[in-house]
């Protein structure tokens, strides 16, 4: 892989036992809500998007993110960090991975039906800041398999779900990571980031 200044940053919220979805399936996300609006979770999100110029998402998450966050930008009652993130999500370059969309239904978006590693390689040839993946577990897994993630970023919420869908599954190759940041915040939420350790040879 050619060295690049455009980092690929993958971010996801997980429970203490490693699940990003509860046993009820994709809609089992209520366990997140008490913590997603905590100070540390909001600050964690802000640190992710500010150096980024591309949001990379799968179709399902894109529909949710792009349908909700841009409306927050103009919500005078929203937390200022949420309004900033909403404006960023509205205006940033969006790259969506989908085999079912023929064209992007969102302004400033491009749709690709290619393997994510090829898409990332193309993006890294372009000028820009970080390429950040928000919560799209399938995309993150495929990037980990292809060794295209430069930073893994988590918020860990103090819940044991006892089942559901895990980010880390068999088939992801072994790799080494260096702790870049670990912060504890309100309600027992952790903000953690690891950078990929690669040989310089």
HELIX and SHEET records of a PDB file:
HELIX    1   1 UNK A   30  UNK A   36  1                                   7    
HELIX    2   2 UNK A   39  UNK A   50  1                                  12    
HELIX    3   3 UNK A   59  UNK A   72  1                                  14    
HELIX    4   4 UNK A   80  UNK A   91  1                                  12    
HELIX    5   5 UNK A  116  UNK A  124  1                                   9    
HELIX    6   6 UNK A  137  UNK A  145  1                                   9    
HELIX    7   7 UNK A  186  UNK A  188  5                                   3    
SHEET    1   A 8 UNK A 109  UNK A 112  0                                        
SHEET    2   A 8 UNK A  93  UNK A  97  1                                        
SHEET    3   A 8 UNK A  52  UNK A  58  1                                        
SHEET    4   A 8 UNK A 130  UNK A 134  1                                        
SHEET    5   A 8 UNK A   8  UNK A  15  1                                        
SHEET    6   A 8 UNK A 151  UNK A 157  1                                        
SHEET    7   A 8 UNK A 190  UNK A 196 -1                                        
SHEET    8   A 8 UNK A 177  UNK A 184 -1                                        
SHEET    1   B 2 UNK A  19  UNK A  21  0                                        
SHEET    2   B 2 UNK A 165  UNK A 166 -1                                        
END                                                                             
